[in-house]
Amino acid sequence: MIIGANYEGAGTEMNAGLAKDEAVSPLRRLLREAYDDETVEALVPRILALVESARSDFSDREDGWIDETDVFLITYGDSITDEMRPPLGVLNDFLSQHLLGLIRNVHVLPCFPWTSDDGFSVLDYREIKPGLGDWSHIQTLSRSFGVMLDAVINHISSESVWFKGFRNGDPKFREYFHICDPMLDYSGVTRPRALPLLTRFATESGPQYVWTTFSEDQVDLNYANPDVLVEILDVLLFYARRGARFIRLDAVGFLWKKLGTTCMHLPETHAIIQVMRWVLDAAVPGVLLITETNVPHADNISYFGDGDNESHMVYQFPLPPLTLQAFQTGDARLLSQWAATLAPPSPQTTYFNFLASHDGIGVRPAEGILTRDQVEEMATRVETNGGRVSMRGLPDGSTAPYELNISFLDAISLPDDDDELRAKKFLAAQAVLLSLVGVPAIYIHSLLGIRNDYQGLAETGRNRSINRKKLKLNDLLAELRRDESLSALVFAGHCQLLSVRRTRPAFHPDSAQRVLFLDDRVFSLVRDGKDDWIWATINVSEKPVSMRVLCAELGRTDTVLLRDIISGQEVRSTRGVIEFELKPYSAVWFAELEAN
């Protein structure tokens, strides 16, 4: 590995006065966290040239901060297919016809040419995968929805032009990757999967061991080479030019390598992300960064930086395992205790909340919240419900659960539940997601009530395939038209929740959140802000719960009339007390109608 070496770049010459301007000082300071002074001075004009070029393309772009109407859909470009039409066009048509006004943003998972890991081993960052469509489809989508694109920039495919150039001795790519000595001690490096860290490749100069964090086909990039940084900055700006309002930095916690450390969350990694933020803010204000770091909570929120200099949103990874544990046990205590600690550090940052995604349910983020026995109990229940458990390697050579691979719909249910009960449980869990401070994101399979895909699992042999089913449009529409089908029940329930949520400013990401500890079987919180107030309460258990709550606990007067904006149910206080029955696996969002 080559750290902090000097490189000569042929970057565009910039005016010397501009390079010394006070506005550029933060950029220099950040670069010095990772590179020596000579390298920094060579880098600055190259980065400024990228910024100036992008500014000319985005001079009239004005995208504001997010609000209560911002809900994300997470989907692959070909999650829904129709014969003879590009899947990205099918996706746009489906969203426009069925979800316009309910879903405002779309996270299109890696839609670039790839060789493995369902898109996360990218061949070419600047091309759309043949068969999906082309950049015009992304730009069309961006006219109706805020588009999030993936920047899979910790690694690149071993079949990419970059890595082939490295293997063939092309000087341009010689130091794009980490050449490693296998005799050194790598035991302290954090391992996300139970696979070898180093992979041996034949090259023009002989066999070389190269750093491959995730698989032998996903070769880590060497950001100690500033040419790599410039290349990736150009890619980020390219995505913005093609319509991305949001850019997701995939697996970014692994970005910088330094032997003798865990190679996770290093100061250099944070500095590089802050450089990315500086460039985007300078060139294309309104493009927001989201970091994806499937790690314990304290490490995850470190990517907010100081609240104004790093990511705008971080993935809320503890939420899926804690919500699952609450519904599996009928006990919301741990979920409530954790939620009570949440507070974004600034009005310019918030949480990217989700329960399900293209990946499984990561359990590492719940470390320190759930015990090992509780994690093992969750894993056992998941296997009982037809799921799989993926393991990771530990420094002592042992393994531990890393990810639970199952559709969240199946994870939260029992095998003999009927569809009505299954939908009821699942929508109650989704109400937790939609109530919390932050911005909610719904995986397309969750939105459409899709269960475990055993055929896909058998075809690929990869655990994550169990929750990545490809849906045929005509079959999907037929299921949605059958009112009693699981898909129809779940989809209709989502649409109802989304339609009422978007009308309430209390669900704005900046609105305050206060968790109420009313009953162990209940997850309850108050959202208060933007001249609005909502009391959300969800029963995570199979039994009805008799609620008796003092108006003072809610911050209301002793005489108050509340209406559940989901069902229309009204409840009036009596002598300063609110009483009602919360049915099994039900959610209420109470708004205040009157107070005297």
Steps between C-alpha positions, in 0.01 A plus 500: 500500500629842411392766746559873454736463206563783254326484164531726206164591347439686179209694657373819345705804594296737711547864582746524786281749681202263492710217637595718798152639557361460853214292361749231399673484839259238638574280199873522563452424868292191423741369241788534748322248722584238237787630283832679538538869413648446155219265403240744634636788295482286188147383586334835571501639143376168360206497740421865436492427127233233562298742710514780243396268219203368699389847607438597140260205466305569820480877521119496526454195724323565829394201708384571853532293815272202551166510681209279612407420139837335436466122501744276312436183306799262487506289184715339239459638152351166393299408810192533276524376141277494196583331172634721222545809721814620683452432874593857596215620281265245659606623845428862409158410358403291805603772744332774298173306472478358852718701739533856374433728796568220751862409421712806427847348461639181345824328592598309187745236619815459287381521140847483346665206322615250762648154543377384843317587823187615311656824387749577776799389295496777241669470162448858385377783722385712206283256307153353555484122491391377158142378519393741774471807278730799472572834663194654337283272715673622816454861392132439422455345844672801657239736356228351722701353788816579691747235381764344723788325325759272656864596509657156552841655550677288761564238232456421133459180299806286436385497136493879472724693260675647802599167651580341167731795437664434837553132419637584156753746637336821375682781692174695540349228716814372671411660832121495478494192724665371818788257444548310825758277664313187614764437768393808697243492778149597383314344793387837639323602180121503532347227287142534373492149355661167576720519187874558448609864523771461232464346156787378282492621139732433209645827366754597236761535774412167662252386767373778726283492810234771487262631768143369447280585799173350373592235242768403250297679231477829696845658507553788742608835357811672632404852606857565612549557130346845439427404140236264640346780704479730196350222290231428760417868553444524126267197521292665775461814293412287198212344697374845593512600133289196413221589742603372844378717785631250758825303490547197723856418602498122523715324765692823543628419850758263345641762263849572646748225583768524767662182626502477879145636525154356442495692169152623596388860556855633479559878514610487137166342404309782665727755333436350156123508556528862610689576178213340306251713694709816437511431126126431473409803710725719288392362163143374534327627816191295571659163423495309829743232623383186682753269665440126527696356792357179645670540837413574865300818555777722643725429201213546258399847619863615493441549126287806579834669570440831674148516360593710202806347336444130431192295410153653495344166595624177656333162470316416821634147528393417859134553409440173305636255761347689793158519334520133409595408857210705636240327283651153544488533879200732539721729707595850379722600794835480320364665187354782712816548705709527186256733323506731802870568433451619142566862415654617172788740564374782278203616288709405194526131592261217573460123506422281200255260664420158358393154611577298187732543207670300227732369771399305806436623853842591639549413866835671566336843540310361799822412685484644849120511481413134441689225680662214313222272623234738368671509161521122494131478589414733212713294263328179610157653439611620158613149405169361627324747272695375198784752503878462505773638725823642351811492716807721529852417609636618837865577584529179705402292198145429613182623332188686612168596340542800274175514311157334505391425145123495472218724383401722792141389441594139574745591775230673702232233454445141604490225237131424565375861502228571245546785253281742693700457820827502309410834338379643832829422677707630214312828462532560874875463463495735201314753716803499733719582200267779385471655848865544594708813463675488163401413144332161436609265221287203392645207308290416196441142618371636831273749325353221286474229766749257343606195699818290494625414152620141530532457125742792479692364798534159334606649167781717638599320819539844664309569821410856400310377196217395730383864506581612145223344294441633148132584458312471172282806453187320381515246784557777753206706374277194512594443866436864587154477341411204725383687811553200728856426386795568729649740247176698476457517878856618557504744209167659596614530859818676395312739274268596786787565740697697242204711394430622853863529610595744225232748619642535853794741557566325832664225294752747355854367563578807710198458730577396855452145621423391856463129583237406757544193722137402553497119478768248403273371223466843343733720298387858545636843420394859449608697193472873557602782268412720205180604687379140504478217753460122456493225761598167341432177688557145369413173671778249424322212676227247424282621791283814527646766729283726713657846482460753778716807449508833682455801274797653681721214375411604147557867567128572446238675709264299722216535251596381156339324203724277288435337164695209353586626152534138381160361606301812590444376858448784749591499868414772753681543829315466831636681804838536336524133395478341154378141487459269203572141395789435263424189298766233430753609238327832445629853458337834576616849408307738722470865401343762725161633393425739783629605840336719767 
